[in-house]
Amino acid sequence: MASYNRVILVGNLTRDPELRYIPSGAAVSEIGLAVNDRRKTANGEWVEETTFVDVTLWSRTAEIASEYLSKGSSVLIEGRLKIDTS
């Protein structure tokens, strides 16, 4: 059976991007993303749930994010999901 790992998230940044360079020279930026979900409960009340996701951006994408984005910016992120268990 084949496998497929792709995720699309739309949300707002929870902090300014943190740009750094690793020893190989590649740019890396860490961002925090808040994704809101609004749904109706069984009794008709609206409930809003926020999920916080840490995202790692690489190379030119990391540089562009740190140049143009700041806390509160709306973004759409497409990539692969990797769970950090540490």
C-alpha positions in Angstrom: 0.0 0.0 0.0 1.3 3.5 -0.9 1.5 6.2 1.7 1.0 10.0 1.4 2.0 12.7 3.8 0.7 16.2 3.0 -1.0 18.8 5.2 -2.4 22.3 4.5 -2.9 24.7 7.5 -4.3 28.2 7.5 -3.9 30.3 10.5 -2.1 33.2 12.2 1.5 33.5 13.5 1.8 33.4 17.3 5.2 35.0 17.2 7.7 36.6 14.9 9.7 34.1 12.7 13.1 33.2 14.2 15.7 32.9 11.4 19.0 31.1 11.8 21.5 29.4 9.7 22.8 25.9 10.3 26.5 25.0 9.7 25.9 23.9 6.1 24.6 27.4 5.4 21.0 26.5 5.0 18.4 29.0 6.4 15.9 27.6 9.0 13.0 29.5 10.5 10.8 28.4 13.3 7.2 29.8 13.4 4.2 29.2 15.7 0.8 28.9 14.0 -2.6 29.1 15.6 -5.3 27.4 13.7 -8.9 28.1 14.7 -11.8 25.7 14.2 -15.4 26.9 14.8 -18.2 24.3 15.0 -21.7 23.9 16.3 -22.4 21.6 19.3 -25.3 19.2 19.5 -27.3 21.8 21.5 -26.7 24.5 18.8 -24.0 26.5 20.5 -21.0 27.7 18.6 -17.6 26.5 20.0 -14.2 27.8 18.9 -11.2 25.6 19.4 -7.6 26.7 18.7 -4.8 24.3 17.8 -1.2 25.5 18.1 1.3 24.0 15.7 5.1 24.6 15.5 6.3 24.8 11.9 9.9 24.6 10.5 10.6 26.4 7.3 13.8 25.8 5.2 16.0 27.6 2.7 14.6 30.5 0.8 11.1 30.0 2.3 12.6 30.6 5.7 14.3 33.8 4.6 11.2 35.2 2.9 9.0 34.4 6.0 11.4 36.2 8.3 11.5 39.2 6.0 7.7 39.6 5.3 5.9 38.0 8.2 5.4 39.0 11.8 3.2 38.0 14.8 -0.4 38.0 13.8 0.2 37.5 10.0 -2.2 35.2 8.3 -0.5 32.4 6.4 -1.3 29.2 4.5 1.3 26.5 5.0 1.6 23.4 2.8 4.0 20.7 3.7 4.5 17.3 5.3 3.5 16.4 8.9 6.3 15.2 11.2 5.5 14.5 14.8 8.3 15.5 17.3 8.1 13.1 20.2 10.8 14.7 22.3 
